[in-house]
């Protein structure tokens, strides 16, 4: 299958996020449980261990895994899942529309039945009134 190359350079992304947040290197290194020199080394890496990526995601309150969604092979895997989910949404939307139409029909039927009952009650009341005279 050959080497897998991802265009995401997570080290640069992490470095930029640290600068944007104005965080001190020592604080970040302690948070992620690495030395400061290892943190500087991470800035140069195009990949990172999952456990470290989780810690960085927690630190920035940002899902850093999302940067990989547009890269192969992850993109292909998720594209298939997204297609399946989109099809499911279409099917459920159609089913919901049918159910809503059925409910509207049943609501109209109930309203008509209420009118018929009211008419019968009115006629019965008129009959009783006439009979009582």
C-alpha positions as CSV (number, residue, x, y, z in Angstrom):
1,X,0.0,0.0,0.0
2,X,3.0,2.3,0.3
3,X,3.7,5.0,2.8
4,X,0.8,7.0,4.1
5,X,1.4,10.7,3.8
6,X,-0.9,13.1,5.6
7,X,-0.8,16.8,4.7
8,X,-1.8,17.7,8.3
9,X,1.3,18.9,10.2
10,X,-0.1,18.5,13.7
11,X,3.1,19.9,15.3
12,X,2.7,23.2,13.6
13,X,-1.0,23.3,14.5
14,X,-0.2,22.6,18.1
15,X,2.6,25.2,18.1
16,X,0.2,27.8,16.6
17,X,-2.5,27.0,19.2
18,X,-0.1,27.5,22.0
19,X,0.9,30.9,20.6
20,X,-2.7,31.9,20.0
21,X,-3.6,31.0,23.6
22,X,-0.5,32.7,25.0
23,X,0.5,29.6,27.0
24,X,3.9,29.1,28.5
25,X,5.9,26.2,27.2
26,X,6.5,24.8,30.8
27,X,2.7,24.8,31.5
28,X,1.9,23.0,28.3
29,X,4.8,20.5,28.7
30,X,3.6,19.7,32.3
31,X,0.0,19.4,31.1
32,X,0.9,16.9,28.4
33,X,3.4,15.2,30.6
34,X,6.5,15.8,28.4
35,X,9.7,17.7,28.9
36,X,10.0,21.2,27.4
37,X,12.5,19.8,24.8
38,X,10.1,17.1,23.8
39,X,7.4,19.8,23.3
40,X,9.7,21.7,21.0
41,X,10.3,18.4,19.2
42,X,6.6,17.9,18.8
43,X,6.3,21.2,17.0
44,X,8.5,19.7,14.2
45,X,6.4,16.5,14.0
46,X,3.8,15.8,11.4
47,X,2.3,13.0,13.6
48,X,1.8,12.5,17.3
49,X,0.7,9.7,19.6
50,X,-3.0,9.5,20.1
51,X,-2.7,9.9,23.9
52,X,-0.8,13.1,23.4
53,X,-3.3,14.4,20.9
54,X,-6.1,13.7,23.4
55,X,-4.2,15.8,26.0
56,X,-3.6,18.7,23.6
57,X,-7.3,18.5,22.6
58,X,-8.3,18.7,26.2
59,X,-5.9,21.6,26.8
60,X,-7.3,23.7,24.0
61,X,-10.9,22.4,24.4
62,X,-10.7,21.6,20.7
63,X,-11.0,18.3,18.9
64,X,-7.6,18.1,17.1
65,X,-8.6,14.8,15.5
66,X,-10.9,16.7,13.2
67,X,-7.9,18.0,11.3
68,X,-7.4,14.5,10.0
69,X,-11.0,14.0,8.6
70,X,-10.1,15.4,5.2
71,X,-7.0,13.2,4.9
72,X,-6.8,9.7,3.4
73,X,-7.5,7.0,4.5
74,X,-9.7,8.6,7.1
75,X,-11.6,10.6,4.6
76,X,-12.6,7.6,2.6
77,X,-13.7,5.7,5.7
78,X,-15.8,8.6,6.9
79,X,-17.2,9.4,3.4
80,X,-18.7,5.9,3.3
81,X,-20.2,6.4,6.8
82,X,-21.5,9.8,5.9
83,X,-23.2,8.5,2.8
84,X,-24.9,5.8,4.8
85,X,-26.0,8.3,7.4
86,X,-27.2,10.7,4.8
87,X,-29.3,7.9,3.2
88,X,-30.7,7.0,6.6
89,X,-31.6,10.7,7.2
90,X,-33.5,10.8,3.9
91,X,-35.3,7.6,4.7
92,X,-36.3,8.8,8.2
93,X,-37.3,12.2,6.8
94,X,-39.6,10.5,4.3
95,X,-41.1,8.3,7.0
96,X,-41.7,11.3,9.2
97,X,-43.4,13.1,6.4
98,X,-45.7,10.1,5.9
99,X,-46.5,9.9,9.6
100,X,-47.2,13.6,9.7
101,X,-49.6,13.3,6.8
102,X,-51.3,10.4,8.6
103,X,-51.6,12.4,11.8
104,X,-53.1,15.4,9.9
105,X,-55.6,13.1,8.3
106,X,-56.5,11.5,11.7
107,X,-56.8,15.0,13.3
108,X,-59.1,16.1,10.5
109,X,-61.1,12.9,11.1
110,X,-61.4,13.6,14.8
111,X,-62.6,17.1,14.2
112,X,-65.2,15.8,11.8
113,X,-66.4,13.2,14.3
114,X,-66.6,16.0,17.0
115,X,-68.9,18.0,14.7
116,X,-71.1,14.9,14.0
117,X,-71.4,14.2,17.7
118,X,-72.2,17.9,18.4
119,X,-74.9,17.8,15.6
120,X,-76.4,14.5,17.1
121,X,-76.4,16.0,20.6
122,X,-78.1,19.1,19.3
123,X,-80.8,17.1,17.4
124,X,-81.3,14.9,20.5
125,X,-81.7,18.1,22.6
126,X,-84.2,19.5,20.1
127,X,-86.1,16.1,20.1
128,X,-86.3,16.1,23.9
129,X,-87.5,19.7,23.9
130,X,-90.2,19.0,21.3
131,X,-91.2,15.8,23.1
132,X,-91.5,17.6,26.4
133,X,-94.0,20.1,25.0
